[in-house]
Amino acid sequence: MIEWLGWALAMWSLAGLAFAVWTIANLAPRARANHRWYRAHFAAYPAERRALVPGVR
């Protein structure tokens, strides 16, 4: 996601921004769903681990 945000910034166009937003809209919910799945299936999964950005819920 950071890569595509950087690419959108470098391109400075609506198309670049749209692609970055679309990518984030796709990957962020998947990261949260995978995080919930790991928490539900693995007892030793660290409780302090975050789904997307370390330290941000």
PDB file of N, CA, C and O in Angstrom:
ATOM      1  N   MET A   1       0.819  -1.179   0.000  1.00  0.00           N
ATOM      2  CA  MET A   1       0.000   0.000   0.000  1.00  0.00           C
ATOM      3  C   MET A   1       0.870   1.252   0.000  1.00  0.00           C
ATOM      4  O   MET A   1       0.552   2.237  -0.668  1.00  0.00           O
ATOM      5  N   ILE A   2       1.949   1.211   0.738  1.00  0.00           N
ATOM      6  CA  ILE A   2       2.850   2.360   0.764  1.00  0.00           C
ATOM      7  C   ILE A   2       3.466   2.581  -0.613  1.00  0.00           C
ATOM      8  O   ILE A   2       3.628   3.715  -1.063  1.00  0.00           O
ATOM      9  N   GLU A   3       3.803   1.492  -1.263  1.00  0.00           N
ATOM     10  CA  GLU A   3       4.378   1.600  -2.606  1.00  0.00           C
ATOM     11  C   GLU A   3       3.408   2.288  -3.565  1.00  0.00           C
ATOM     12  O   GLU A   3       3.811   3.166  -4.327  1.00  0.00           O
ATOM     13  N   TRP A   4       2.147   1.901  -3.535  1.00  0.00           N
ATOM     14  CA  TRP A   4       1.182   2.487  -4.455  1.00  0.00           C
ATOM     15  C   TRP A   4       0.836   3.920  -4.085  1.00  0.00           C
ATOM     16  O   TRP A   4       0.528   4.729  -4.960  1.00  0.00           O
ATOM     17  N   LEU A   5       0.883   4.243  -2.799  1.00  0.00           N
ATOM     18  CA  LEU A   5       0.694   5.640  -2.413  1.00  0.00           C
ATOM     19  C   LEU A   5       1.851   6.496  -2.924  1.00  0.00           C
ATOM     20  O   LEU A   5       1.649   7.612  -3.402  1.00  0.00           O
ATOM     21  N   GLY A   6       3.067   5.956  -2.814  1.00  0.00           N
ATOM     22  CA  GLY A   6       4.229   6.669  -3.351  1.00  0.00           C
ATOM     23  C   GLY A   6       4.148   6.822  -4.859  1.00  0.00           C
ATOM     24  O   GLY A   6       4.492   7.872  -5.401  1.00  0.00           O
ATOM     25  N   TRP A   7       3.696   5.783  -5.531  1.00  0.00           N
ATOM     26  CA  TRP A   7       3.542   5.843  -6.984  1.00  0.00           C
ATOM     27  C   TRP A   7       2.501   6.890  -7.369  1.00  0.00           C
ATOM     28  O   TRP A   7       2.701   7.650  -8.316  1.00  0.00           O
ATOM     29  N   ALA A   8       1.404   6.927  -6.641  1.00  0.00           N
ATOM     30  CA  ALA A   8       0.358   7.917  -6.919  1.00  0.00           C
ATOM     31  C   ALA A   8       0.880   9.324  -6.695  1.00  0.00           C
ATOM     32  O   ALA A   8       0.561  10.235  -7.459  1.00  0.00           O
ATOM     33  N   LEU A   9       1.673   9.508  -5.665  1.00  0.00           N
ATOM     34  CA  LEU A   9       2.263  10.814  -5.402  1.00  0.00           C
ATOM     35  C   LEU A   9       3.235  11.206  -6.511  1.00  0.00           C
ATOM     36  O   LEU A   9       3.262  12.359  -6.941  1.00  0.00           O
ATOM     37  N   ALA A  10       4.027  10.249  -6.968  1.00  0.00           N
ATOM     38  CA  ALA A  10       4.984  10.531  -8.043  1.00  0.00           C
ATOM     39  C   ALA A  10       4.275  10.825  -9.365  1.00  0.00           C
ATOM     40  O   ALA A  10       4.730  11.670 -10.137  1.00  0.00           O
ATOM     41  N   MET A  11       3.174  10.140  -9.628  1.00  0.00           N
ATOM     42  CA  MET A  11       2.443  10.355 -10.877  1.00  0.00           C
ATOM     43  C   MET A  11       1.617  11.636 -10.837  1.00  0.00           C
ATOM     44  O   MET A  11       1.407  12.280 -11.865  1.00  0.00           O
ATOM     45  N   TRP A  12       1.159  11.997  -9.662  1.00  0.00           N
ATOM     46  CA  TRP A  12       0.358  13.203  -9.434  1.00  0.00           C
ATOM     47  C   TRP A  12      -0.793  13.305 -10.418  1.00  0.00           C
ATOM     48  O   TRP A  12      -0.976  14.316 -11.096  1.00  0.00           O
ATOM     49  N   SER A  13      -1.567  12.219 -10.474  1.00  0.00           N
ATOM     50  CA  SER A  13      -2.713  12.188 -11.380  1.00  0.00           C
ATOM     51  C   SER A  13      -3.892  11.529 -10.677  1.00  0.00           C
ATOM     52  O   SER A  13      -3.730  10.820  -9.684  1.00  0.00           O
ATOM     53  N   LEU A  14      -5.059  11.778 -11.206  1.00  0.00           N
ATOM     54  CA  LEU A  14      -6.272  11.178 -10.649  1.00  0.00           C
ATOM     55  C   LEU A  14      -6.238   9.656 -10.805  1.00  0.00           C
ATOM     56  O   LEU A  14      -6.686   8.926  -9.921  1.00  0.00           O
ATOM     57  N   ALA A  15      -5.710   9.186 -11.923  1.00  0.00           N
ATOM     58  CA  ALA A  15      -5.617   7.739 -12.151  1.00  0.00           C
ATOM     59  C   ALA A  15      -4.710   7.077 -11.113  1.00  0.00           C
ATOM     60  O   ALA A  15      -5.034   6.008 -10.596  1.00  0.00           O
ATOM     61  N   GLY A  16      -3.587   7.704 -10.812  1.00  0.00           N
ATOM     62  CA  GLY A  16      -2.680   7.162  -9.804  1.00  0.00           C
ATOM     63  C   GLY A  16      -3.322   7.125  -8.433  1.00  0.00           C
ATOM     64  O   GLY A  16      -3.172   6.150  -7.696  1.00  0.00           O
ATOM     65  N   LEU A  17      -4.037   8.184  -8.088  1.00  0.00           N
ATOM     66  CA  LEU A  17      -4.732   8.222  -6.804  1.00  0.00           C
ATOM     67  C   LEU A  17      -5.825   7.170  -6.748  1.00  0.00           C
ATOM     68  O   LEU A  17      -5.979   6.487  -5.735  1.00  0.00           O
ATOM     69  N   ALA A  18      -6.578   7.035  -7.818  1.00  0.00           N
ATOM     70  CA  ALA A  18      -7.647   6.038  -7.859  1.00  0.00           C
ATOM     71  C   ALA A  18      -7.086   4.632  -7.685  1.00  0.00           C
ATOM     72  O   ALA A  18      -7.676   3.812  -6.981  1.00  0.00           O
ATOM     73  N   PHE A  19      -5.952   4.347  -8.320  1.00  0.00           N
ATOM     74  CA  PHE A  19      -5.356   3.018  -8.191  1.00  0.00           C
ATOM     75  C   PHE A  19      -4.895   2.771  -6.766  1.00  0.00           C
ATOM     76  O   PHE A  19      -5.089   1.677  -6.235  1.00  0.00           O
ATOM     77  N   ALA A  20      -4.283   3.776  -6.135  1.00  0.00           N
ATOM     78  CA  ALA A  20      -3.829   3.622  -4.751  1.00  0.00           C
ATOM     79  C   ALA A  20      -5.014   3.405  -3.815  1.00  0.00           C
ATOM     80  O   ALA A  20      -4.958   2.544  -2.936  1.00  0.00           O
ATOM     81  N   VAL A  21      -6.072   4.168  -3.992  1.00  0.00           N
ATOM     82  CA  VAL A  21      -7.261   4.019  -3.148  1.00  0.00           C
ATOM     83  C   VAL A  21      -7.889   2.642  -3.350  1.00  0.00           C
ATOM     84  O   VAL A  21      -8.288   1.994  -2.383  1.00  0.00           O
ATOM     85  N   TRP A  22      -7.977   2.199  -4.585  1.00  0.00           N
ATOM     86  CA  TRP A  22      -8.540   0.879  -4.886  1.00  0.00           C
ATOM     87  C   TRP A  22      -7.708  -0.230  -4.232  1.00  0.00           C
ATOM     88  O   TRP A  22      -8.259  -1.187  -3.688  1.00  0.00           O
ATOM     89  N   THR A  23      -6.393  -0.094  -4.290  1.00  0.00           N
ATOM     90  CA  THR A  23      -5.505  -1.079  -3.682  1.00  0.00           C
ATOM     91  C   THR A  23      -5.705  -1.132  -2.174  1.00  0.00           C
ATOM     92  O   THR A  23      -5.803  -2.213  -1.594  1.00  0.00           O
ATOM     93  N   ILE A  24      -5.764   0.028  -1.546  1.00  0.00           N
ATOM     94  CA  ILE A  24      -5.962   0.071  -0.093  1.00  0.00           C
ATOM     95  C   ILE A  24      -7.333  -0.490   0.273  1.00  0.00           C
ATOM     96  O   ILE A  24      -7.463  -1.221   1.254  1.00  0.00           O
ATOM     97  N   ALA A  25      -8.349  -0.154  -0.509  1.00  0.00           N
ATOM     98  CA  ALA A  25      -9.697  -0.662  -0.244  1.00  0.00           C
ATOM     99  C   ALA A  25      -9.761  -2.182  -0.377  1.00  0.00           C
ATOM    100  O   ALA A  25     -10.619  -2.820   0.233  1.00  0.00           O
ATOM    101  N   ASN A  26      -8.877  -2.755  -1.154  1.00  0.00           N
ATOM    102  CA  ASN A  26      -8.840  -4.199  -1.327  1.00  0.00           C
ATOM    103  C   ASN A  26      -7.995  -4.869  -0.235  1.00  0.00           C
ATOM    104  O   ASN A  26      -8.411  -5.878   0.336  1.00  0.00           O
ATOM    105  N   LEU A  27      -6.831  -4.324   0.054  1.00  0.00           N
ATOM    106  CA  LEU A  27      -5.906  -4.997   0.959  1.00  0.00           C
ATOM    107  C   LEU A  27      -6.202  -4.791   2.442  1.00  0.00           C
ATOM    108  O   LEU A  27      -5.968  -5.701   3.238  1.00  0.00           O
ATOM    109  N   ALA A  28      -6.701  -3.642   2.829  1.00  0.00           N
ATOM    110  CA  ALA A  28      -6.952  -3.377   4.248  1.00  0.00           C
ATOM    111  C   ALA A  28      -8.010  -4.324   4.838  1.00  0.00           C
ATOM    112  O   ALA A  28      -7.765  -4.895   5.901  1.00  0.00           O
ATOM    113  N   PRO A  29      -9.161  -4.513   4.203  1.00  0.00           N
ATOM    114  CA  PRO A  29     -10.129  -5.469   4.773  1.00  0.00           C
ATOM    115  C   PRO A  29      -9.600  -6.902   4.797  1.00  0.00           C
ATOM    116  O   PRO A  29      -9.909  -7.666   5.712  1.00  0.00           O
ATOM    117  N   ARG A  30      -8.808  -7.261   3.796  1.00  0.00           N
ATOM    118  CA  ARG A  30      -8.226  -8.614   3.784  1.00  0.00           C
ATOM    119  C   ARG A  30      -7.253  -8.787   4.938  1.00  0.00           C
ATOM    120  O   ARG A  30      -7.213  -9.847   5.563  1.00  0.00           O
ATOM    121  N   ALA A  31      -6.471  -7.757   5.225  1.00  0.00           N
ATOM    122  CA  ALA A  31      -5.515  -7.826   6.336  1.00  0.00           C
ATOM    123  C   ALA A  31      -6.257  -7.987   7.657  1.00  0.00           C
ATOM    124  O   ALA A  31      -5.852  -8.779   8.508  1.00  0.00           O
ATOM    125  N   ARG A  32      -7.339  -7.236   7.829  1.00  0.00           N
ATOM    126  CA  ARG A  32      -8.130  -7.345   9.069  1.00  0.00           C
ATOM    127  C   ARG A  32      -8.775  -8.721   9.193  1.00  0.00           C
ATOM    128  O   ARG A  32      -8.797  -9.299  10.280  1.00  0.00           O
ATOM    129  N   ALA A  33      -9.295  -9.245   8.101  1.00  0.00           N
ATOM    130  CA  ALA A  33      -9.932 -10.568   8.145  1.00  0.00           C
ATOM    131  C   ALA A  33      -8.906 -11.655   8.458  1.00  0.00           C
ATOM    132  O   ALA A  33      -9.177 -12.546   9.263  1.00  0.00           O
ATOM    133  N   ASN A  34      -7.745 -11.591   7.837  1.00  0.00           N
ATOM    134  CA  ASN A  34      -6.690 -12.569   8.123  1.00  0.00           C
ATOM    135  C   ASN A  34      -6.237 -12.466   9.576  1.00  0.00           C
ATOM    136  O   ASN A  34      -5.985 -13.481  10.225  1.00  0.00           O
ATOM    137  N   HIS A  35      -6.136 -11.256  10.077  1.00  0.00           N
ATOM    138  CA  HIS A  35      -5.728 -11.034  11.465  1.00  0.00           C
ATOM    139  C   HIS A  35      -6.738 -11.674  12.427  1.00  0.00           C
ATOM    140  O   HIS A  35      -6.352 -12.348  13.383  1.00  0.00           O
ATOM    141  N   ARG A  36      -8.015 -11.460  12.169  1.00  0.00           N
ATOM    142  CA  ARG A  36      -9.049 -12.080  13.010  1.00  0.00           C
ATOM    143  C   ARG A  36      -8.992 -13.597  12.937  1.00  0.00           C
ATOM    144  O   ARG A  36      -9.166 -14.277  13.949  1.00  0.00           O
ATOM    145  N   TRP A  37      -8.749 -14.130  11.742  1.00  0.00           N
ATOM    146  CA  TRP A  37      -8.679 -15.582  11.575  1.00  0.00           C
ATOM    147  C   TRP A  37      -7.516 -16.153  12.383  1.00  0.00           C
ATOM    148  O   TRP A  37      -7.673 -17.160  13.074  1.00  0.00           O
ATOM    149  N   TYR A  38      -6.354 -15.513  12.299  1.00  0.00           N
ATOM    150  CA  TYR A  38      -5.193 -15.990  13.065  1.00  0.00           C
ATOM    151  C   TYR A  38      -5.461 -15.929  14.560  1.00  0.00           C
ATOM    152  O   TYR A  38      -5.093 -16.846  15.293  1.00  0.00           O
ATOM    153  N   ARG A  39      -6.099 -14.855  15.019  1.00  0.00           N
ATOM    154  CA  ARG A  39      -6.407 -14.752  16.439  1.00  0.00           C
ATOM    155  C   ARG A  39      -7.356 -15.857  16.877  1.00  0.00           C
ATOM    156  O   ARG A  39      -7.218 -16.378  17.984  1.00  0.00           O
ATOM    157  N   ALA A  40      -8.306 -16.225  16.043  1.00  0.00           N
ATOM    158  CA  ALA A  40      -9.286 -17.248  16.389  1.00  0.00           C
ATOM    159  C   ALA A  40      -8.705 -18.661  16.352  1.00  0.00           C
ATOM    160  O   ALA A  40      -9.168 -19.527  17.094  1.00  0.00           O
ATOM    161  N   HIS A  41      -7.709 -18.912  15.512  1.00  0.00           N
ATOM    162  CA  HIS A  41      -7.218 -20.274  15.313  1.00  0.00           C
ATOM    163  C   HIS A  41      -5.895 -20.600  16.000  1.00  0.00           C
ATOM    164  O   HIS A  41      -5.536 -21.773  16.102  1.00  0.00           O
ATOM    165  N   PHE A  42      -5.173 -19.607  16.466  1.00  0.00           N
ATOM    166  CA  PHE A  42      -3.870 -19.858  17.085  1.00  0.00           C
ATOM    167  C   PHE A  42      -3.822 -19.198  18.458  1.00  0.00           C
ATOM    168  O   PHE A  42      -3.850 -17.972  18.571  1.00  0.00           O
ATOM    169  N   ALA A  43      -3.749 -20.011  19.485  1.00  0.00           N
ATOM    170  CA  ALA A  43      -3.734 -19.493  20.858  1.00  0.00           C
ATOM    171  C   ALA A  43      -2.475 -18.687  21.149  1.00  0.00           C
ATOM    172  O   ALA A  43      -2.508 -17.758  21.956  1.00  0.00           O
ATOM    173  N   ALA A  44      -1.375 -19.028  20.504  1.00  0.00           N
ATOM    174  CA  ALA A  44      -0.109 -18.345  20.767  1.00  0.00           C
ATOM    175  C   ALA A  44       0.087 -17.100  19.901  1.00  0.00           C
ATOM    176  O   ALA A  44       1.163 -16.501  19.922  1.00  0.00           O
ATOM    177  N   TYR A  45      -0.912 -16.712  19.158  1.00  0.00           N
ATOM    178  CA  TYR A  45      -0.803 -15.514  18.315  1.00  0.00           C
ATOM    179  C   TYR A  45      -0.682 -14.291  19.222  1.00  0.00           C
ATOM    180  O   TYR A  45      -1.519 -14.097  20.104  1.00  0.00           O
ATOM    181  N   PRO A  46       0.340 -13.466  19.019  1.00  0.00           N
ATOM    182  CA  PRO A  46       0.562 -12.323  19.927  1.00  0.00           C
ATOM    183  C   PRO A  46      -0.617 -11.348  19.943  1.00  0.00           C
ATOM    184  O   PRO A  46      -1.059 -10.879  18.894  1.00  0.00           O
ATOM    185  N   ALA A  47      -1.109 -11.055  21.120  1.00  0.00           N
ATOM    186  CA  ALA A  47      -2.260 -10.142  21.265  1.00  0.00           C
ATOM    187  C   ALA A  47      -1.906  -8.721  20.855  1.00  0.00           C
ATOM    188  O   ALA A  47      -2.781  -7.971  20.421  1.00  0.00           O
ATOM    189  N   GLU A  48      -0.640  -8.336  20.983  1.00  0.00           N
ATOM    190  CA  GLU A  48      -0.242  -6.963  20.660  1.00  0.00           C
ATOM    191  C   GLU A  48       0.016  -6.743  19.168  1.00  0.00           C
ATOM    192  O   GLU A  48       0.233  -5.608  18.743  1.00  0.00           O
ATOM    193  N   ARG A  49      -0.006  -7.797  18.381  1.00  0.00           N
ATOM    194  CA  ARG A  49       0.236  -7.673  16.937  1.00  0.00           C
ATOM    195  C   ARG A  49      -0.953  -6.996  16.270  1.00  0.00           C
ATOM    196  O   ARG A  49      -2.104  -7.301  16.583  1.00  0.00           O
ATOM    197  N   ARG A  50      -0.679  -6.092  15.365  1.00  0.00           N
ATOM    198  CA  ARG A  50      -1.717  -5.339  14.662  1.00  0.00           C
ATOM    199  C   ARG A  50      -1.900  -5.878  13.261  1.00  0.00           C
ATOM    200  O   ARG A  50      -0.993  -6.496  12.704  1.00  0.00           O
ATOM    201  N   ALA A  51      -3.066  -5.647  12.690  1.00  0.00           N
ATOM    202  CA  ALA A  51      -3.402  -6.197  11.379  1.00  0.00           C
ATOM    203  C   ALA A  51      -2.691  -5.474  10.250  1.00  0.00           C
ATOM    204  O   ALA A  51      -2.277  -6.112   9.281  1.00  0.00           O
ATOM    205  N   LEU A  52      -2.539  -4.171  10.348  1.00  0.00           N
ATOM    206  CA  LEU A  52      -2.052  -3.407   9.215  1.00  0.00           C
ATOM    207  C   LEU A  52      -0.793  -2.614   9.536  1.00  0.00           C
ATOM    208  O   LEU A  52       0.259  -2.838   8.938  1.00  0.00           O
ATOM    209  N   VAL A  53      -0.900  -1.708  10.461  1.00  0.00           N
ATOM    210  CA  VAL A  53       0.227  -0.846  10.825  1.00  0.00           C
ATOM    211  C   VAL A  53       0.579  -1.111  12.290  1.00  0.00           C
ATOM    212  O   VAL A  53      -0.292  -1.029  13.156  1.00  0.00           O
ATOM    213  N   PRO A  54       1.831  -1.426  12.574  1.00  0.00           N
ATOM    214  CA  PRO A  54       2.215  -1.697  13.959  1.00  0.00           C
ATOM    215  C   PRO A  54       1.852  -0.531  14.888  1.00  0.00           C
ATOM    216  O   PRO A  54       2.172   0.624  14.608  1.00  0.00           O
ATOM    217  N   GLY A  55       1.189  -0.853  15.982  1.00  0.00           N
ATOM    218  CA  GLY A  55       0.818   0.146  16.968  1.00  0.00           C
ATOM    219  C   GLY A  55      -0.493   0.867  16.682  1.00  0.00           C
ATOM    220  O   GLY A  55      -0.927   1.683  17.495  1.00  0.00           O
ATOM    221  N   VAL A  56      -1.138   0.590  15.545  1.00  0.00           N
ATOM    222  CA  VAL A  56      -2.394   1.250  15.200  1.00  0.00           C
ATOM    223  C   VAL A  56      -3.478   0.201  15.080  1.00  0.00           C
ATOM    224  O   VAL A  56      -3.319  -0.757  14.323  1.00  0.00           O
ATOM    225  N   ARG A  57      -4.560   0.352  15.793  1.00  0.00           N
ATOM    226  CA  ARG A  57      -5.643  -0.623  15.746  1.00  0.00           C
ATOM    227  C   ARG A  57      -6.428  -0.471  14.522  1.00  0.00           C
ATOM    228  O   ARG A  57      -7.388  -1.212  14.309  1.00  0.00           O
TER     229      ARG A  57
END
